[in-house]
Amino acid sequence: MSPWSAAQVGDARSEIETPALILDLDAFERNLQRMAQALAGSKVRLRAHAKSHKCPEIALRQIALGAVGVCCQKVSEASIFVDAGVTDILITNEIVGAGKIARLMTLARRARIGVLVDHPLQVQALAAAAQSQTEATTLDVYIEIDVGGRRCGVASTDEAVRLAEQIAASPPLRFVGLQCYYGPAQHMRTPEERAAAISSAADKAREVKAAIEVRGIAVEIITGAGTGTLIHERDSGVFNEMQAGSYVFLDRDYGDNQRDENDIPFEHAMFVLTTVMSRPSAERAVVDAGLKASSVDSGMPGVWQRKDLRFLKAADEHGVIETPNAAALALGDKLMLVPGHCDPTANLYDTLVCVRGDKVEALWPIAARGALL
């Protein structure tokens, strides 16, 4: 943790030290409202993914606008949100290891907790841990289905049916439904590609749901969706829970998706503020935000509202800006960068500097930063 804060409440934007992670509160609040409006009047609920922001203040604001709870990716991450008052969390991951499962059961005594499985041994381990508790502890269990992401999840309907029967026969586990998240579809660039991918995912989810319910086991929830595809899951008639998370920030990679008139107009709200610290040539400027300030797994950040500038490359503490105009940048100038991928970028910072207009309005801890267990 840094010995100094990049800003204090009441500071002018120009006084913020860099690099700093900035949240434009006006854009952020519009994104929250647009999500609420997109689901209003439907039978589809939001369970916003907190791995995008790792910030309890954001989660509580999402819940205040109608989210049933949040998703987390790790047990330690979920623990921080339970401590902050979130009472309904789905851990969208398989949990393996006695220590982690023990901590999972501790959380399940404090909040409603769900978890994913894709193998019989996971069900056995969860059931044994739940049955060993000295007080009644119910754990929600979802079967993860591979709907095209080729990551975790069962591939066949028969496997899913067998797992559902095993869970149903293993109290105090409670079979809730199916996890059908199609990660790669989020960044398919054209609306047609995204629509086709989610149509295929919905067909698979529908098939698995029907096969399980034939055995007399209810499938209450089919959960999935992300910021890039949620209108397709929403309108599928199959999914009834959305897990979008990045919509609160909207990184550069999501911004690169082509949109049509049906897409929700989320806008960039999270930025890395950086300062020009060197002008070694007429064509090159160097800023103080490099690999440790912005994730580049989805490519270099964009330079906000400066089409004349290109973020060329990054080193640990340096970002190289290509500029065709020697007068375009001076030492001390500040730039706003749009990170290529918001989730790992947020994980680099202790604090979100929340700005409205030209003033720092709040400082929000990114409390789950580094919660990887």
Disulfide bonds with the S-S distance in Angstrom:
none
